[in-house]
Amino acid sequence: MIVVGKYAGFCPGVRRAVEKAEELASAGGSSICTLGMLIHNVTTVRDLKNKGVSVIGEEDLERVFKAARQGEKQTVILRAHGVTRDLSLRLEEMAAACPDFAVEDCTCPYVKKIHRIVEENTSPECALFVFGNAEHPEVKGICSYAKGGYTVVSSESDLEKCAPFPKNAVFVAQTTQNEEEWKKCQKIFKNLCTNGKIFDTICNVTESRQKEVKEISAQVDAMLVIGSRESSNTMKLYDLAKKNCRCVLLTEDGSDIDKLPADVTKLGITAGASTPDRIIEEVHSKMNENFENFEQMLNESFRTLNTGDTVDGVIISVSPNELTVDTGTKFTGVVPFDEVAEDSGTDLAEVYKVGDRITARAIRVSDVEGVATLSVKQAERTNSFKKLSAAYENGEVLTGKVTDVVKGGVIVTSKYNRVFIPAGQTGVPKEGDLNELKGKTVRFKIIVLEAEKNRAVGSIRVVEREERKANLEEFWANIEVGKTYTGKVKSLTSFGAFVDLGGIDGMIHMTELSWGKIKHPSDVVSIGEEVTVFVKGFDREKKRISLGYKKAEDDPWVIFTGRYAVGDVAPVKIVSFMPFGAFAEVLPGVDGLIHISQIADKRVGKPEEELQIGQIVDAKIVGIDEEKKKISLSIRALLAPAADEAPADETPADAEPAADEAPKGDSEE
C-alpha cells in the first residue's frame, strides 16, 4: 500500500517559476537564462538547459547586458528564492536602459511578502532577526531589505546567544523552516524582546506539507522523500520523517529506491517543493504498486483551476483580512474579507478555524502569482437564495443582521443575501428612527419573492405580530387567580394604573395600590416602572384583568395584630379630636380611639383641654375589635392612683360613638 502526500511536489511558487521558464523558452526570440539555479533540483535545471534555458551567475550579468546592447534580445529570470535588493535595483536599471534586456521576476509570492515586511518594519533603530540558513539565497535576499542591523539564527540556542536584545526588533522566518522550531524561537523572542514584532512567514504550503509528513511517517513502514539535498524544505521533510519512521530514504530521482527493505508493506511518499511532477510519477512507476490509485491521487493534486469554477477547499490560515485556502490545485486560494464576511464587524478568527472546509467560487486566477482569488459569498449566494425561496414557501422565520438603512426601509443580510424590509414592516413607529435597528440581529419572514430578479422583501412586523398572537393565546390559556406576573406600568389614570404583562394590559385599581390613603396612582408607581402583580380576577371574553399590587403581609392591621395585644402599652400620636374623644395613630395606617373618659383621671370637658394634635403619648390598649378593626386606647389606665371605676355619668372605655359621630380618621376600613 502506498500513501501519497497530498502536498508532495512543486509548491505554487516553484511551479510558476518553472512554467514561466518553459513558456519563454518555447516562445523563442530571445536568449533565456536564470540568475542562479531556478530551483534546487538538478534534474529540472538540466531539462530547462535542454530547452535553451541556461544558468548564469551575478558575474555574468555584464556580459549578458552587453549582448543585449548589441541587439541580441536577452531575458533574465529571477529564481523562486529571490535576489538581494541591490541586485534587483541593478537589474531594473539595466532593463530601463536597454529595451532588449528583459527581467522576468519569478520570486515566490511568499518570499516577496517577507521582503515587504522587512522593508516596511525595520529601521536603523529597529533590528532584523531571521530564523533560517544564513547561506541560503532566500535568507540573503531577505536580509538585504533590512534598513538596520540583522542577525540570522538557525536554532533556539543561537537566538538565546543574541541577548541582550535591542529595544525594537523584527523577527521573521525563512519560508521553508520547521514550524515547531519556529514556534519555540517565537517564545524565546517574546521573552527577550518585549517590544519586538513577530511575523509568521513560513509558507502555508510548507507548513501543511510538514504537518502531513508527520502524520504519514507515523503510519507507514518506510518513508520515501523525493528531492535534492540542496533543497532546504526537502531536508526539513527528511528530518521530520526520521523522527517517526524507522526507515526513511532520501532520493533525488528514484534511482536508488532499491535500498528500501523488502519487507515494506506500507510506504509513504512525499516530495520537496522543488521536485517536479514527472519525477514523482517516475518514482512511483518504479515502485510498480497500486499505480492506478496513486495516479488518480496525483492527478487530483495537479489539477488546475479556472475563473468561475467552484472549489471545495480547506482553510490553512486565518488572518483579520483574509482566509488562505488549500484548493487541491496548483493555486493557493485567497478569500478577501469582503468576499466572506457578511458585515464589517465580523471577526474571521471567531467564525473560521484552520482545517475548516469551505466552498468558494474562483473570481480571479493568476498563473503569474500562482494565486486564485476566491469568493465564499458568490458560491453561497445562489444556493442560499434557494433556501430563501423554500423559507418563503414554508413561511419559515429567518434570522439576519440589519447592515444598511436605505430610503424607505432597511437591508437585512441573511445567508449572503440582501433582503429589503420596508419601513412599515420593520416594527419601528412611523416617526421612529430606523437607524436604531442598524447592527441588530432580527427575525423576519419573506413576504415577496421575485426569483427571476433574485429579489426578496421581508417583514419583521409579521413575525412580531404572529409571536404576539401566540403569546396571548398561551397567556389566556394559563392565566388563573392568584398567579404572579412581572410587567411594566404603561399608563396612569385617576382611578388606577395599567400594567403591560407582555402584549396584554391589566389594571391595578387605586385601592389595590396601597394600604394607606393616596391621592393619585403616581404616589406609588410611575410609568415605565417594572412591578410585580398578581391576578385578582379576569374576564376572558372581554379580555379584562384585575390586578393586585399591595401585599397582604404589608397590611397595617396585620402588622398591628402581630405586634400588639390587649394590655400592651404603645407610644401613639394624636391625629384628631372629636367631642367624644381623640383619635391617635398607633402605626401608620392604624388609628385607635382614646375616649374622653380615658384621657385623664379627672373629668375632661373637651379632649383639646388635655391633648395637642401631633403630641406623642403612651397609651394602653384596652380593647381590639378584630371584626370591625377598631382599637380602644386609654391614657387614664396608666395614671395611678386612679379611680377604679369611671363616674356614673361618664361613658365606659369600650363604649362606641354613635354612627353619626364616627370621625373621618376612624380605624375602620
LUMSE-489105 format. One record per residue: residue in three letters; x, y, z of N, C-alpha, C in turn. Coordinates in steps of 0.05 Angstrom, whole numbers, plus 5000, padded with zeros to 4 digits. Layout:
BEGIN
ALAXYZXYZXYZ ...
END
This chain:
BEGIN
MET501749765000500050005000501850255000 ILE501150434984502650694982500850924992 VAL501951085010500551325019502051565008 VAL500651714991501951934977501252204990 GLY503152364996502652625008501152804988 LYS499052924998497453104981499053344973 TYR500853424990502453674985505153614972 ALA505553364963508153284951508653434925 GLY511153514922511953644896511853944896 PHE511954044872512154334868510054484885 CYS511054694898509254884911508455084889 PRO506355244894505355434873507555624863 GLY509355714881511455904873513455774855 VAL514355534861516255394845515055314818 ARG512555214819511255134794511055374775 ARG510355604786510055844769512755914756 ALA514955894772517555964761518355774738 VAL517955514742518755314722516955344697 GLU514355384701512555414678513255664662 LYS513955884676514656124662517256094646 ALA519155944657521655894642521155734617 GLU519455524620518755354597517255514576 GLU515455684585513855854567515656034550 LEU517556164564519356354550521156204530 ALA521955964539523755804521522255714496 SER519655644499518055554477517455784458 ALA517156024469516456264452518756334434 GLY521256294443523556364427523856664423 GLY525656744406526057034400527957164420 SER528957024440530657144460532356934472 SER534757014481536456834496535556834525 ILE534856594536533656574563535756474582 CYS535956594605537756504626536556554654 THR537356384673536456424700538856524717 LEU538356714735540456824751540756634775 GLY542656444773542856234793540956014786 MET541155784800539355564795536455654801 LEU534755614781531955694784530755574809 ILE531155314813530255174837532454974844 HIS532354874869534354684878533654394869 ASN533754354842533354094832534954064806 VAL536953894807538853864784537453764759 THR535553574763534153464740532553684725 THR531153844740529554064728531254264714 VAL533554334727535354524715536554414689 ARG537154154689538254024665536154014643 ASP533653954650531453954630531154234617 LEU531254444634530954714624533354784605 LYS535754684612538054744596537754624568 ASN536554374568536054244542534054394525 LYS532354564538530354724524531455004517 GLY534055054524535255304517535455504540 VAL534855414564534955604588537555544603 SER539455734601542055694614541955814642 VAL544055754657544355864684546856044685 ILE546556284695548756474697549056564726 GLY551456674732551856794758551757094757 GLU551957224780551857514780554157634765 GLU556457494764558757594750558357594719 ASP556357444710555857424681553957644671 LEU552757794689550757994681551758194661 GLU554158294665555158504647555458384619 ARG556358134617556558014590553857994577 VAL551857904592549157884580548058154572 PHE548558354590547558624584548958734559 LYS551458674556552958774533551858654507 ALA551158394508549958264485547258394478 ALA545758464498543158594493543558864480 ARG545659014489546059274477547059254449 GLN547959024442548858984414546658874397 GLY544158864408541858784392540858504396 GLU542258344413541358074418539458074442 LYS536958004437535058014459535757804481 GLN535757904505536457744528534157754550 THR533557534561531557524583532857384607 VAL532857524630533957414654531657344673 ILE531557094682529457004700530557004729 LEU529057134747529857134775528656884788 ARG530256744803529456484815527356524836 ALA526056294843523856304863524756404890 HIS527456364896528456444922528856744924 GLY528756884901529157174901532057244900 VAL532557504898535257614898535457844918 THR537857944922538258164940537058424929 ARG536558614948535358864940537159014920 ASP539659024926541559174908541559054880 LEU541558784879541558654853538958704838 SER536758704852534158754840534159034828 LEU535159234843535259514833537159534808 ARG539359384810541259394787539959284762 LEU538459064765537158944742534959134730 GLU533559274748531559474739532859684722 GLU535159784731536559994717537459894689 MET538459644688539259534663536959504644 ALA534659414654532359374637531359644626 ALA531559854644530660114635532560234614 ALA535060164616537060274598537160134571 CYS536159894570536359744544533759584539 PRO532259654518529759514512530059224505 ASP532459134497532958854491533758684515 PHE533858824538534658684563532158664580 ALA530958424583528558394599529058224624 VAL527558294645527758144670525058024677 GLU524957774681522457634689522757544718 ASP521257684735521457634764519757394772 CYS520957164778519456924787519756874816 THR520457084831520657054860518056954872 CYS518156764890515756654903514156884917 PRO511556894914509957104927510457114957 TYR510856884970511356884999513957015006 VAL515956974989518557094993518357404989 LYS516957484968516557764964515057904987 LYS513257754999511757855022513757915045 ILE515657735049517657785071519358025064 HIS520058065039521658295031520158555039 ARG517458555034515858795040515758835071 ILE515358615085515258645114517858765126 VAL520058655117522658755127523159045119 GLU522459115095522959385085521159585100 GLU518759505106516859695119517059705149 ASN518359505162518359495191521059525204 THR523159535189525859575201526759855197 SER528759935213529960205211532660185225 PRO534160405225536760405239536360345269 GLU534060405280533460355308531960095312 CYS531259955291529759705293531159485278 ALA532359295292534059085280532258855269 LEU533458705251532158475239533358215249 PHE531658025257532557755264531157565245 VAL532757375233531657185214532256905223 PHE530156735224530456455231530756295205 GLY533256205200533756065175536656005171 ASN537355925147540055855139541456105127 ALA543456205140544756455132545956435104 GLU546656195094547856165068545856125046 HIS543356095053541256045033540656305018 PRO540356284991539756534976537256684984 GLU535256534993532856665002533456845027 VAL534956735046535556885070537357125064 LYS539257095045540957315038539257545025 GLY537257465009535557664998533857805019 ILE532857655038531257775060532857985075 CYS535257905083536958085099537658345084 SER537858325058538658565042536558785043 TYR534158725052532058925054531859055081 ALA533558975100533659095127534859375125 LYS533659565139534559835139536459885162 GLY536959685179538859705201540359445202 GLY541259375227542759125230540958885228 TYR542258655222540758405221542358175232 THR540957965242542257725253540657485243 VAL542057285234540857035225541356815246 VAL539256685255539556465275538256215263 SER539455985270538355735259537355545281 SER537355645306536355475328535655645352 GLU534455515372533755655397536255755411 SER538355585411540855665425542155905411 ASP542055915385543156145370541656405379 LEU539056385382537456615389538056705417 GLU538356525435538856585463541556725466 LYS543456665449546156785450546057075442 CYS543857165429543657435419543057635441 ALA542257535465541557715487544057875496 PRO543858125505541258265507540258365480 PHE537658365477536458455451536158755450 PRO536058865426535559155424532659205432 LYS532059455438529359525447527259465426 ASN527859525401526059465379527259275359 ALA525759065352526758865333524458735319 VAL525058625295523058475279524158195275 PHE522257995277523057715275521457585253 VAL522857475232521557335210522957065207 ALA521756885190522856625185523156575155 GLN525156425148525356325121522856155115 THR521856175091519256045085519155745088 THR521555615088521555325088522455215115 GLN522455375136523455285162521555095176 ASN522554955196520954765212519054925230 GLU516454865227514355015242514754985272 GLU515354745282515554705311517954875322 GLU520254855309522555005318522055315317 TRP520555395297519855685294518155775317 LYS516255615325514555685348516155705374 LYS518055525377519755535401521455795402 CYS522455865378524056105376522356355382 GLN519856345373518056575378517656625408 LYS517356415423517056435452519556575465 ILE521856485456524356595467524556895460 PHE523856955435523957235425522057415441 LYS519657315446517757465462518757525490 ASN520157335502521157375529523557565530 LEU525257555509527657715509527357985497 CYS525258025480524958285467522058365470 THR521458515491518658585497517358765477 ASN518858925462517659105442517958995413 GLY518758735411519158625384516658555369 LYS516858545343514658465326515358195313 ILE513458015313513857745301511857715278 PHE512957635255511357585231511557295224 ASP509257155222509256875214509556855184 THR512056795175512556805146513256525134 ILE512956315150513256045138510956005119 CYS511655915095509655875074507555675084 ASN504955745078502755575087502955295075 VAL503855285050504155025037506354865051 THR508554995058510754865073509654755099 GLU508254925113507054845139505254595136 SER503554605116501754375111503254125103 ARG505354165087506953935078508353805102 GLN509453965120510853865143508953715162 LYS506653835166504653705183503753435171 GLU503453435145502653185131504852975134 VAL507353045131509552855134509552725161 LYS509052885182508952775209506852565211 GLU504552625200502252435202502852175186 ILE503852205161504251975144506551795155 SER508751935163511051775173510551615198 ALA508451705213507751555237506051305231 GLN505151285206503251065199504550855180 VAL506850905169507950725149510450575159 ASP511250375143513650215150516150365140 ALA515850505118518150645106517150905093 MET518951105092518251365080520251435059 LEU519151515036520751595013520451895009 VAL522752045013522752335009524252394983 ILE522752504964523952564937524752854936 GLY527252904930528153174927531153194930 SER532253434926535053484927536053554955 ARG538553464961539753534987540353834989 GLU540353964966540754254966538254414973 SER536054264973533454394978532854405008 SER532554645019532154685047529554545056 ASN527354585041524854465051524854165048 THR526354055028526553765026527953645050 MET530153765059531553665082529953685108 LYS528253895109526453915133524553685133 LEU523453605110521653385108523053125117 TYR525553095107527152855114527552835144 ASP528253055157528753055186526252995201 LEU523953105193521453055206520552765204 ALA520952655180520152375176521852185193 LYS524452245196526152075212525352055242 LYS523952265251523152265279520952055284 ASN519451985264517151805267517451525254 CYS519151505235519351255219522151135220 ARG522150865223524750725226526350725201 CYS525050755178526450735152525650975134 VAL527451155130526951385113529151405092 LEU528351425067530251435045529851695030 LEU532151845026532052095010533152024982 THR531552074962532352014935531852264917 GLU533652314899533252544881531752474856 ASP532052234846530652164821529551884822 GLY529751744844528651474847530551254838 SER532951324830534851124820535950934842 ASP535551014868536650864890534450744908 ILE531950724898529850624915530050324922 ASP531950194909532349904915533549874943 LYS534350094955535450084983533250045004 LEU530750074995528550035014528449735022 PRO527849675047527549395056525449245040 ALA525848995037523948835021521448775036 ASP521448805062519048735078517148975082 VAL517549195067515849425070513149365057 THR510949385073508249335063506649595060 LYS507549805075506150055074508250275070 LEU508150415048510150615041508950895039 GLY510351085051509451365048511251515029 ILE510051685013511651834993510952134997 THR513152294998512852584997515052694980 ALA514852944973516953074957517253364964 GLY519653464961520153744967518953924947 ALA518854184953517554384936518954414909 SER521454324907522954344882522854094865 THR521253904873521153644858518953654837 PRO519653624812517553634791515753394791 ASP513353424780511353214779512352964765 ARG513953014743514852794727516552594743 ILE518252704761520052534777518352364797 ILE516352494808514652354827513252124813 GLU512252174789510951964773512951734766 GLU515351814759517351614752518051434776 VAL518351564799519051404823516751214829 HIS514351304827512151124832512050894812 SER512650964787512650754766514550534773 LYS516850614784518950414792517950254815 MET516350364832515350214855513350004846 ASN512050064823510249864810508249744829 GLU506849914844504849814863502650024866 ASN500249924864497850104866498050344848 PHE499050304824499450534806496950694800 GLU494750544796492250674788491350874810 ASN491350784835490450954857492351194860 PHE494951134858496851354860496551564839 GLU496151464814495851644792493351824795 GLN491251704805488851864809489252084830 MET490552004852491152204873493052414863 LEU495052334847496952524836495652724817 ASN493952614800492552784781490752994795 GLU489552904817487753084832489453314844 SER491853244853493553444866494653644845 PHE494753564820495853734799493753874783 ARG491253834789489053944772489154254774 THR488154374753488254664752485654794761 LEU485455054759483055204768482655434750 ASN480155484741479555694723477555894736 THR477556144726475656344736472856244731 GLY471256264752468456164751468055894763 ASP470255744767470055474779469255494808 THR467755304817467155274845468855054857 VAL470155114879472054934891471554884920 ASP471954634929471854574958474654574968 GLY475254734988477954754999478054735029 VAL480554725039481054705068482554955076 ILE481555085097482855335107485555255120 ILE487755395111490355335122491455565138 SER490155805137490856025155488556225155 VAL488356365178486256565182487556815192 SER487057045178488057305188485757495189 PRO486057725201483857915203482757995175 ASN484457985154483658095128482957885107 GLU483757625112483257425091483557145102 LEU482556955086482956675091484756565069 THR486656395077488256255057487355965056 VAL486855865031485555615027487255425010 ASP487355175018488554965001486354874982 THR486654934956484554874937484854594925 GLY487054454931487454194919488454214891 THR489354454883490354504856493154634859 LYS494254714837496854844837496655134847 PHE494255234852493855504861493155524890 THR494455714904493655774931491255954931 GLY489155884945486756044946486756254967 VAL485956494961485756714980482956824979 VAL481656835002478956945004479057215019 PRO478857445004478957705018476657735038 PHE476957905057474957955078472258015066 ASP472158195046469558275035468158055020 GLU469657835013468457614998467557385016 VAL467757425043466957215061465357315084 ALA465857565093464457685116461757805108 GLU459757755125457157855119456858155127 ASP458658245145458658535152461358605162 SER461858875164464558975170465458905198 GLY463658835216464358775243465158485248 THR465158325227465758035230468657995238 ASP469057815258471757735266472157455253 LEU473757445232474157195217475256975235 ALA476957045255478056845272475956705290 GLU473756845295471656725311469856545294 VAL469556615269467756465251469156225238 TYR471756255230473156045216475655955231 LYS476255695228478555575240480255425219 VAL482855415224484555255207483554965206 GLY483254855183482254585180479354575171 ASP477854795174475054815165474954785134 ARG472954645124472454625095470554845087 ILE471054975064469255175054468955135024 THR466655235014466155234985466355514975 ALA467855564954468255834944468355834913 ARG467956064902468056094872470456254865 ALA471956164845474356304835473456544819 ILE474156784829473457034814475857154800 ARG478257054806480657144791482856934795 VAL484056844774486156644776488656764762 SER490856774777493356884766495456664764 ASP496056594738498156404734500856524742 VAL501056784739503656914745504256894775 GLU502256954791502656954820502156674833 GLY500756504818500156234829498056254851 VAL496356464849494356514870491556544856 ALA489556424869486856454860485256614880 THR484056834872482356984890479556854890 LEU478556794914476056644916473956814930 SER471456734926469156864939467256654950 VAL467056664977465056484990462256594985 LYS462056854984459456984980458156894954 GLN459756914932458656844906457956544904 ALA459456374918458856094917456356024933 GLU455956174954453756114972451156254963 ARG451456484949449156644944446956504928 THR447756354907445756214890444356004906 ASN445955854922444755634938443055744960 SER443955964972442456074995439856214985 PHE439856314960437356434950435156214948 LYS436055974941434255744940433055694968 LYS434755734988433855695016431755915023 LEU432256165013430356375018427656305004 SER427856194980425356114966423855904982 ALA425355714993424055505009422755615034 ALA424255815046423155945070420656095064 TYR420556225040418156365032415756175028 GLU416255955015414155755010413155635037 ASN414955595056414155465081413455655103 GLY413655915098413056105119415056105142 GLU417556025136419655995156420656265166 VAL421156275192422356515204425356505200 LEU426556715188429356735183430756935202 THR433356915205434857095222436957235205 GLY437257495209439257645194440157895209 LYS442158025199443258265212442658505195 VAL441658715207441058965193443759105187 THR444459115162447059215154446959505142 ASP444559585132444359845120441559965124 VAL441560225127438960375127438860525101 VAL436760475085436460595059433860745057 LYS433360875035430961025031428560835032 GLY426760885050424360725051424460465068 GLY426760415080426960175096429860105104 VAL430259845109432859745117433659505100 ILE436259435100437259195087438159005108 VAL437158755106438058545124439658345108 THR442058275118443658075105443157805118 SER442357605102441757345113442857135093 LYS444556965102445656755085446856865059 TYR448257095062449657235040447657355020 ASN445157375027443157505010442257765024 ARG441757965008440758225018437658225015 VAL436358265037433358265038432458545046 PHE430758665029429658925035427258905053 ILE427259065074424959075092423859355093 PRO421459405082420359675082420059785110 ALA420060055112419860185139417360085153 GLY415160065138412659985151412559695161 GLN414559535153414759255161416959215181 THR418259425191420459395210419559375239 GLY417059475244416159485272416859745285 VAL418459915272419160175283416860375278 PRO415960525298413760715294414260905271 LYS412161015260412261185236414261415240 GLU414361535263416161765267418761665280 GLY419261405282421661305295424061315277 ASP426361255289428961265274429760975267 LEU429860925241430660655231433560595238 ASN435160795243438060745249438360595275 GLU436260585292436360435317436660135311 LEU435760055287435959765281438659685270 LYS440259875260442759805247444559655265 GLY445659435255447459265271446059055287 LYS443359075289441958875306441258625289 THR441058405303440158155291437158135295 VAL435758095273432758095274431657845262 ARG429157785268427757555258425557655239 PHE425357535216423557635195422557405178 LYS420457475162419457285142419557415115 ILE419857245094419757345067416857375059 ILE416057615049413357665042413057705011 VAL415257774998415257804969417857674958 LEU417657514938420057384926419857394896 GLU421857514883422057534854424557374846 ALA424257124841426456944835428057034811 GLU426657124790428057204765429857444769 LYS429257604790430957844796432657794820 ASN432557554832433957504857433357714878 ARG430757784880429958004898428057894919 ALA428457964944426757874966426058114984 VAL423458114992422558315011421558175036 GLY422358285059421758145084420058325103 SER419258205125417758345145418458255173 ILE419358445189419758385218417158405233 ARG415458585224412858635237411058385236 VAL411058235214409457995212410257795234 VAL412857755237413757565258412957665286 GLU413357925291412558035317409657995322 ARG407958045302405058015305404257725310 GLU405457545295404857255300405757165327 GLU408157255335409157165361407457285384 ARG406557545379404857665400402257515402 LYS401057435379398557285380398957015394 ALA401156885388401656625401402056665431 ASN403456875439403956935467401356985482 LEU399557135468396957205481395256955485 GLU395256775464393756525467394856365490 GLU397456355492398656205514397956335541 PHE398056605541397456745566394656685576 TRP392656715558389856665566389356375573 ALA390956195561390555915567391655845595 ASN393456005606394755935631394156125654 ILE392656335649392056525670390256405691 GLU390756485716389056395738389256595761 VAL387156605778387156795800389456725819 GLY390856935828393056895846395756865833 LYS395756825806398256785792399757055791 THR402357035794404057275796405357335768 TYR405557585761406757675736408557915742 THR410557955724412258195725411658345699 GLY411058605702410458765679411359055683 LYS410859215663411559505665409059675665 VAL409259885682406960075683406860215657 LYS404460195644404160305617402860585618 SER400860625635399560885637398260905665 LEU397561165672396361215698393761375693 THR391661315708389161465707388361545735 SER386261685738385361785764384461555782 PHE383761325770382761105786384660865788 GLY386960875775388760655777391060665757 ALA392460435755394860415737394460175719 PHE395260215693395159985674397959875670 VAL398159615671400759475670400859295646 ASP403059315630403459145607404658875616 LEU403158665612404058395622405458235599 GLY406058375577407258245554405358215531 GLY404258445522402458445500399558475508 ILE398958455534396258495544396458655570 ASP394458835573394459015596392658915619 GLY393458965643391858915667391659175682 MET389559205700389159455714389359405744 ILE390959585757391159585787389359815796 HIS387159755810385459965820386860125841 MET386060375845387260545864387460415892 THR385260275899385160155926387059925929 GLU388059825906389859595907392759675906 LEU393259945904395960035902397360065929 SER395760145949396960195975394960135997 TRP395960056021394260016044393560286057 GLY395160486051394460756061392860906041 LYS392061136048390461306031392261466013 ILE391761465986393361615967391561785950 LYS392662005939391062185923391062105894 HIS393361975885393561915857395461665854 PRO395061495833396861265830399861345828 SER400461585818403261665816404561695844 ASP402961695865404161695892405661435898 VAL404961225883406060955888407860855865 VAL406860885840408360775817408660995796 SER410460945777410961135755411060985729 ILE410461125707410361005680413160895673 GLY413160645663415760515656416860345679 GLU415860375703416960225726416159935723 GLU417959755730417459475730416259395757 VAL413959255756412559185781411758895781 THR411558785805410558505807407658515818 VAL405858385803403058405809401858115810 PHE399458085820398057825820395257865810 VAL394157655799391457665787389357645809 LYS387557855809385357845828382857745814 GLY382657785788380357695773380757755743 PHE379257615726379557655697377057575682 ASP376757685658374457625640375657555613 ARG375657295606376857215580375557345556 GLU372857355557371357455534371957755530 LYS371857905551372358195549375358265550 LYS376958065554379858105556380658315577 ARG379458275600379958465622381258305645 ILE383258445658384658315680384858525703 SER383958435727384258605751386658505767 LEU388358685773390858615786391058725815 GLY392558585831393158675858396058745860 TYR396658945876399459025878400359025907 LYS398559125926399359135954399358845965 LYS401258795982401658525993400258496020 ALA399158256025397758206050399558256074 GLU402058176071403858206094404458496101 ASP403858676081404258966086401759106097 ASP399658956102397159066113397759176141 PRO397259436145397859556172396459406195 TRP393959316190392459176211393858916218 VAL394858766197396358516202398858576218 ILE400258796211402658866226402058936255 PHE399759076259398959156286398358916303 THR396658736293395858506309398158316314 GLY400158326296402558156301404458276321 ARG404158536326405958666345404758726372 TYR402158776373400858866398398458686405 ALA397858686431395458546442394258716464 VAL391858646472390458796494392258786519 GLY392559026531394259046555396959166549 ASP397859166523400359276516400259586517 VAL402559706521402759996521404360076496 ALA403360276482404560366457404760666457 PRO406960776445407061066441405261136417 VAL403461316421401561386400401661686394 LYS400761756369400862036361398062146357 ILE397362356371394762476369394362596341 VAL392162516328391762606300389262766296 SER387162726314384762896310383062886336 PHE381263076338379463096361376563076353 MET374962946370372062936366370863006394 PRO368363076395367063146421367262916441 PHE367362666431367362436449370162326454 GLY372262446443374962356449376962436428 ALA379262306428381462366410382362116395 PHE382962146369384061926354387061946352 ALA388461716357391361706357392361496338 GLU394561556324395861366306397661176322 VAL396960916321398660716335400960636317 LEU400360576291402260516270401260666245 PRO402960716226401960846201399760676189 GLY397460806186395160666174393260536195 VAL394060556220392360436242391960646264 ASP389460726268388760916289387060786311 GLY387360896335385660796357384261036370 LEU382060976385380461196398381161196428 ILE381861446437382061496466379461636474 HIS377661486486375161606494375661836514 ILE373862036513374362276530374562206560 SER373261976567373461886595376061756602 GLN377661696581380261556585382661736580 ILE382161996577384362176572385862246598 ALA384362286620385562366646384062236669 ASP385262266693383962156717382062356730 LYS381162546714379262746723377262796701 ARG375162936707373162996687374363196667 VAL374063126640375063296619372763396602 GLY372563656597370463766581370863726551 LYS373263776542374063746514376763616512 PRO377263436492379863306490382163496488 GLU381763726473383863916469384764056494 GLU383164026517384064146542386463996553 GLU386863746546389063586557391163506535 LEU390263506510392063396489392363606466 GLN394563546450395063726426395463546402 ILE394563656378395063506353398063466348 GLY398863216342401663156337403163066362 GLN401863096385403163016411403562716412 ILE405862626423406362336427405962276456 VAL404162086461403562006489403561696490 ASP404061596514403761306518400861246525 ALA399861026512397060946517396960646519 LYS395160556535394760266539392560166521 ILE393059946508390959826490389059676508 VAL386559776509384659656527382459496512 GLY382459516485380559366470381259346441 ILE380859106428381459066400379058916388 ASP377759046369375458926355376558816328 GLU377058546326378258436302376358456278 GLU373758416283371858426261371658696248 LYS371358906265371059176255373659326253 LYS375859196261378559316260378559576275 LYS377659576301377659806317379359766342 ILE380559986352382359966375381460176396 SER381260086421380660266443383160316459 LEU383860576464386260646479385560796505 SER387460786524386960926549389561046560 ILE389461306565391661436579391161406609 ARG388661436617387861426645388761166659 ALA388860946643389560686656392460686665 LEU394060876654396860876662397461076684 LEU395261226693395561426714394861306741 ALA396561316760396061206787396661416808 PRO395161406831392861226834390461346819 ALA388761176808386461266793383961126804 ALA381761246800379161136810378760866796 ASP377960676811377560416800375260416779 GLU373460596782371260606763370860886753 ALA369660906730369061166719366561276732 PRO366261546735363761666746361361566731 ALA359161566744356661446733355861596707 ASP356461856705355662006681357661996658 GLU359861826663361761806641361361556625 THR362061566599361761336582363961136587 PRO363360876588365460676592367660686570 ALA370060566577372360586558371860446532 ASP370260236533369860086508367260176494 ALA366060386504363660486490364360606463 GLU362560576444363060686417361360926412 PRO362261116397360661356390358361266371 ALA356361416370354061366352355161366323 ALA353661226305354461216277354961486265 ASP353161676272353461946260355762106273 GLU356961986295359162116308361862016298 ALA361761796283364361666274366061866259 PRO368461926268370262116255371462006229 LYS372462196213373762116187376261956192 GLY377561996214380061856220379761596234 ASP377261486236376861236250378461016236 SER379160816252380860596241379260406224 GLU376660426223375160236206375760286177 GLU376360066164377060086135374560096118 
END
